[in-house]
Amino acid sequence: MDNFNILLTSSGRRSYLVQYFRDALNGKGFVHASNSEWSSALEVADKAVITPLIYSDTYIDFIFDYCIKNKIGAIVSLFDVDLPILALSKKRFQEAGISVIVSDYEVTQICNDKWKSFSFLNAHQINTPKTYIELDKVLNDLNDKIIDYPLIIKPRWGMGSIFVYRVENEQELRVLYSKVKREINGNYLKYESQVDPERTVVIQEFIDGQEYGMNVINNFQKQYVATFIIKKTEMRAGETYSAKTQKNDILDQTGRKIGNSLGHTTSLDIDCIVNNDVPYIIDMNCRIGGVYPFIHLTGINLPKAIINWIKGEEALNELSNYKSNVEGYKDLVIHASTKKLRNFQ
């Protein structure tokens, strides 16, 4: 396999991941990027394509035809909504010789659905905030002093910290519960929410403490490989803007337990809060997420590891020599649009 082309779907603003994969290919293949509208990742990709919306009946056919036409060897999705759609179509792509680097459908459901995440973590005795999907149950537990304010209210199938609110009293709870339901119905989150349209909002106990990010890596056989950890030092709109890599035995053990129990493929991005040395898992995303860029700064090279695994090779060097106390910052980069000059579909 001298030359190898890879497609990053739903690539959005993750232009840095396009560059990471381009560096990993080292000139022996092209990085293609797709999205449902023009974005910065498409600006920097070797080749770019605009796709139908993920929930369109034509989406998978479009991706499949594009891969055949452009001799794509593997697909890596960068967006939570994309994951289950691709997971259900793995066999079709694999029969055409195209690797789909996505966790199994059941895993995508556990990660995308915060109620299923809570149930999974509870079943495996992994600490996570107490979570509700029924307003009456929350109100009863508040009256019985089982939980107390403040609470966090958010979409059950949410991502990117959109429509997340802190609740301080019953009036806010009732008002914001209704508000989040309305916001979901007016947003793309409504598609996944159709699974259980009466229970689209989750309410969680508030955990106060230091925020961490964990990148738990499994190989293609769903076997645990490593946990990489960052201490978050600045957040903006739910995204980590600055962080420092750390080694932490408690979080490392937690990552290992989750990786072995969940059985995801490649990258699992986890948000965690530590309170009195006890880690509480807040969110799980079974894709390359916002934690990874800070890990990449230390010399860890997951894109190269993924390419090696696709080729049937080991990835020991790419996932070793992790360094702690490496501090990183995200930045804003302006791209002059080239879409009218680019040859894209």
Buried (B, 14 or more C-beta within 10 A) or exposed (E): EEEBBBBBBBBBBBBBBBBBBBBBBEEEBBBBBBBBEBBBBBBBBBBBBBBBEBBEEEBBEBBBEBBEEBEBBBBBBBBBBBBBBBBBBBEEBEEEEBBBBBBBBEBBBBBBBBBBBBBBBEEEEBBBBBBBBEBEEBBEBBEEEEBEBEBBBBBBBBBEBBBBBEBEEEEBBEEBBEBBBEBBEEBBBBEBBEEEEEBBBBBBBBBEBEBBBBBBBBBBEBEBBBBBBBBBBEBEEBEBBBBBBBEBEEBBEBBBBBBBBBBBBBBBBBBBBBEEEEBBBBBBBBBBBBBBBBBBBBBBBBBBBBBBBBEEEEBEEBBEEBEBEBEBEBEEEEEEEEEEEEEBE
